[in-house]
Structure formats: C-alpha cells, structure tokens
Amino acid sequence: MLKIALIGYGKMGRMIKQLSEQRKDIEIISIIDPQDVSCFAAINEESLKDVDVAIDFTYPGAIMENIEAVAKLGKNMVVGTTGWYDKIDTVKEIVKQNNIGFIWASNFSIGVNLFFKMMGNASKLINRFDDYDIYGIEMHHNQKKDSPSGTAKTIGDILLKNIDRKTEIVTERLDRQIKPEELHISSVRAGTIPGTHIVGFNSPVDEIQLKHTAKGRAGFANGAITASKWIEGKKGFYSIEDMMKDIIVD
Ligand SMILES: NC(=O)c1ccc[n+]([C@@H]2O[C@H](COP(=O)([O-])OP(=O)(O)OC[C@H]3O[C@@H](n4cnc5c(N)ncnc54)[C@H](OP(=O)(O)O)[C@@H]3O)[C@@H](O)[C@H]2O)c1
C-alpha cells in the first residue's frame, strides 16, 4: 500500500482524496494545507511521517518552498502545480542534492498525454501531404485566467516541430488574411467546459479532426495517482514523458 501525503487541499487535492477512497493500493495518510484547520499546517517530519510520496497541487507562490521542504525530508514527490518552470534547473539541483525521486507534468491526464503522442504521429503524416491545412481550437470554462491553454501551446509546439510548411502559431484574432506558414489556434471561453482541444487537418476534399474532451478533474487526479505509483522507489528528475514512454509499448 503506497502511503501518500497531499500538499494542497483545494480542487485537485480533494479529487485525489475522493478517488483514493475507491482504491486499495494507495492511502492518503497526511493532508497539508495551511488554511484548512482539518489539515497539517506545514511540511515537516510530523506531517511526512511514514509517507512514501508527496503529491503537490498548490499554487505557484508556494511550490518552490514546498519542493525544498519535501526534498530535505528525503521524500519522493509528484508536482502538478504549474507556474515554476523558469526554475526547472534549480529544482533539478534540489532533487539531485537530496537524492529523491521527482516527477512533474503541466497536465497529468493520461488521455491528454496520449493525445500528444497521437498528434506527433498525425503531424508527421500530414507533413507529407501539402493539401492539408491545419488549425486548432481550445475551449475552456469562463473562469480560466489564461489563453491559449498550456495544453494548446504544447499541441502547437508538436505541430510546428513536425510540419515543415508551418513556422508560426497565431492565437489572436486576425484582422487580415492568414499567411500560409501560420497555424491558427483559437480559444473559446464559456460556461463550465473542463477543457476541449481540437486539431483539424483540412484539405479541399475532406477534413480529419482529432479531439480530446476532458469530462472533469478526475483525469488529472488519476494521472497524478499513477505518477505517484511510478515514482515510488525511484531516484532522479522525471517528467510525465518519461512515465508515458514506460507505460506505452510501441
Ligand atoms: N498538472 C496538472 O495536471 C494540473 C491539473 C489541474 C490543476 N493544476 C495546477 O495545480 C494547482 C492547484 O490547482 P487547484 O485547482 O487544485 O487549485 P486550488 O483549488 O486553488 O487548490 C490549491 C490549494 O493549495 C492550498 N495551498 C496554498 N499554499 C499552500 C501551501 N504552502 N501548502 C499547502 N497548501 C497550500 C490552497 O489554500 P488557499 O486556497 O487557502 O490558499 C488551496 O487549498 C494550480 O497550479 C493548477 O494550475 C495542474
């Protein structure tokens, strides 16, 4: 039984706790959230006692301090919190110095990571067929603060890397004709949409669409749980791509 500490008891922390209650292979033995009186207030020896892996879903302002505190206590860590990627080299150093195992992802959904993989294969094929133009659409709830989504940016990077005739992503409204080398990814914000990403390959005679639709937060939470099991007993710095390579046999 894998013993987990949750750091951050917000929307994601609660979803992981809820899913863990339906499983027999993991147990949440500690929850750390300074604002919640039912939780431990800080990361320390007491709150991480007997913990195998700590899962962090907090916020950018707290994450560096949290990583340092968990690493100093020699515990492995799964980080879903976003907004620290400019400090990736510092984090690699902390992981190395404290000899822990660490895995991060900007999107822990296994489905989205499969979608990235499919996008890689599809874009390599489309690269050989000049008749197809390419576009992307991402849709999210009306509370989302950023656009385009991080997932859409990753999709854009994959498409640009593999399709020679596209050299630039444009995301804003265009008050002019789009250039052939540009690839338009547009954002829609409405209601409670958890997250939908569509990529279209459009030719004069047909259209191929690939679409990922998140039904809620459970996909992220399940992916983070899978990552906590994967990082158990490992040492070193990993991203979800390393885990996906391991679990996809192709
Ligand atoms: N990688 C992925 O797949 C994925 C998926 C979804 C979300 N995320 C990211 O994960 C993060 C959390 O998302 P969320 O939707 O769960 O946000 P949320 O509902 O705001 O939850 C964050 C929780 O962490 C608490 N917290 C803040 N500082 C803390 C600290 N130092 N130690 C422990 N807990 C602390 C917050 O308390 P207060 O509210 O009282 O400050 C809040 O309860 C965000 O960065 C988000 O972008 C990543």
The ligand as an SDF file (V2000), in Angstrom:
LIG
                    3D

 48 52  0  0  0  0  0  0  0  0999 V2000
   -0.6890   19.2270  -13.7240 N   0  0  0  0  0  0  0  0  0  0  0  0
   -1.9980   19.0550  -13.8420 C   0  0  0  0  0  0  0  0  0  0  0  0
   -2.4810   18.0770  -14.4150 O   0  0  0  0  0  0  0  0  0  0  0  0
   -2.9200   20.0710  -13.2000 C   0  0  0  0  0  0  0  0  0  0  0  0
   -4.3100   19.8990  -13.2170 C   0  0  0  0  0  0  0  0  0  0  0  0
   -5.0990   20.8220  -12.5420 C   0  0  0  0  0  0  0  0  0  0  0  0
   -4.5030   21.8880  -11.8750 C   0  0  0  0  0  0  0  0  0  0  0  0
   -3.1590   22.0220  -11.9030 N   0  0  0  0  0  0  0  0  0  0  0  0
   -2.4670   23.0760  -11.1420 C   0  0  0  0  0  0  0  0  0  0  0  0
   -2.4380   22.6630   -9.7880 O   0  0  0  0  0  0  0  0  0  0  0  0
   -2.5070   23.7990   -8.9290 C   0  0  0  0  0  0  0  0  0  0  0  0
   -3.6740   23.6360   -7.9700 C   0  0  0  0  0  0  0  0  0  0  0  0
   -4.9030   23.5920   -8.7040 O   0  0  0  0  0  0  0  0  0  0  0  0
   -6.2990   23.5090   -7.9400 P   0  0  0  0  0  0  0  0  0  0  0  0
   -7.3270   23.6440   -8.9960 O   0  0  0  0  0  0  0  0  0  0  0  0
   -6.3430   22.3500   -7.0140 O   0  0  0  0  0  0  0  0  0  0  0  0
   -6.2000   24.8760   -7.1010 O   0  0  0  0  0  0  0  0  0  0  0  0
   -6.9170   25.2810   -5.7320 P   0  0  0  0  0  0  0  0  0  0  0  0
   -8.3060   24.7410   -5.6910 O   0  0  0  0  0  0  0  0  0  0  0  0
   -6.6960   26.7600   -5.5670 O   0  0  0  0  0  0  0  0  0  0  0  0
   -6.0690   24.4810   -4.6250 O   0  0  0  0  0  0  0  0  0  0  0  0
   -4.8140   24.8620   -4.1230 C   0  0  0  0  0  0  0  0  0  0  0  0
   -4.8150   24.5740   -2.6230 C   0  0  0  0  0  0  0  0  0  0  0  0
   -3.4880   24.6580   -2.1010 O   0  0  0  0  0  0  0  0  0  0  0  0
   -3.5370   25.4030   -0.8910 C   0  0  0  0  0  0  0  0  0  0  0  0
   -2.2290   25.9720   -0.5670 N   0  0  0  0  0  0  0  0  0  0  0  0
   -1.7090   27.1710   -0.8790 C   0  0  0  0  0  0  0  0  0  0  0  0
   -0.4450   27.2850   -0.3980 N   0  0  0  0  0  0  0  0  0  0  0  0
   -0.1600   26.1210    0.2000 C   0  0  0  0  0  0  0  0  0  0  0  0
    0.9990   25.6130    0.8750 C   0  0  0  0  0  0  0  0  0  0  0  0
    2.1100   26.3660    1.0250 N   0  0  0  0  0  0  0  0  0  0  0  0
    0.9640   24.3480    1.3790 N   0  0  0  0  0  0  0  0  0  0  0  0
   -0.1290   23.6060    1.2380 C   0  0  0  0  0  0  0  0  0  0  0  0
   -1.2650   24.0420    0.6180 N   0  0  0  0  0  0  0  0  0  0  0  0
   -1.2720   25.2780    0.0980 C   0  0  0  0  0  0  0  0  0  0  0  0
   -4.6110   26.4240   -1.1580 C   0  0  0  0  0  0  0  0  0  0  0  0
   -5.0840   27.0030    0.0230 O   0  0  0  0  0  0  0  0  0  0  0  0
   -5.7680   28.5020   -0.0670 P   0  0  0  0  0  0  0  0  0  0  0  0
   -6.8480   28.4310   -1.0990 O   0  0  0  0  0  0  0  0  0  0  0  0
   -6.2810   28.7090    1.2800 O   0  0  0  0  0  0  0  0  0  0  0  0
   -4.6510   29.4280   -0.4710 O   0  0  0  0  0  0  0  0  0  0  0  0
   -5.6760   25.5660   -1.8400 C   0  0  0  0  0  0  0  0  0  0  0  0
   -6.4670   24.8780   -0.8980 O   0  0  0  0  0  0  0  0  0  0  0  0
   -2.5420   25.0020   -9.8660 C   0  0  0  0  0  0  0  0  0  0  0  0
   -1.2130   25.4530  -10.0750 O   0  0  0  0  0  0  0  0  0  0  0  0
   -3.1010   24.4390  -11.1690 C   0  0  0  0  0  0  0  0  0  0  0  0
   -2.7010   25.1690  -12.3130 O   0  0  0  0  0  0  0  0  0  0  0  0
   -2.3650   21.1510  -12.5510 C   0  0  0  0  0  0  0  0  0  0  0  0
  1  2  1  0
  2  3  2  0
  2  4  1  0
  4  5  1  0
  4 48  2  0
  5  6  2  0
  6  7  1  0
  7  8  2  0
  8  9  1  0
  8 48  1  0
  9 10  1  0
  9 46  1  0
 10 11  1  0
 11 12  1  0
 11 44  1  0
 12 13  1  0
 13 14  1  0
 14 15  2  0
 14 16  1  0
 14 17  1  0
 17 18  1  0
 18 19  2  0
 18 20  1  0
 18 21  1  0
 21 22  1  0
 22 23  1  0
 23 24  1  0
 23 42  1  0
 24 25  1  0
 25 26  1  0
 25 36  1  0
 26 27  1  0
 26 35  1  0
 27 28  2  0
 28 29  1  0
 29 30  1  0
 29 35  2  0
 30 31  1  0
 30 32  2  0
 32 33  1  0
 33 34  2  0
 34 35  1  0
 36 37  1  0
 36 42  1  0
 37 38  1  0
 38 39  2  0
 38 40  1  0
 38 41  1  0
 42 43  1  0
 44 45  1  0
 44 46  1  0
 46 47  1  0
M  CHG  2   8   1  16  -1
M  END
$$$$
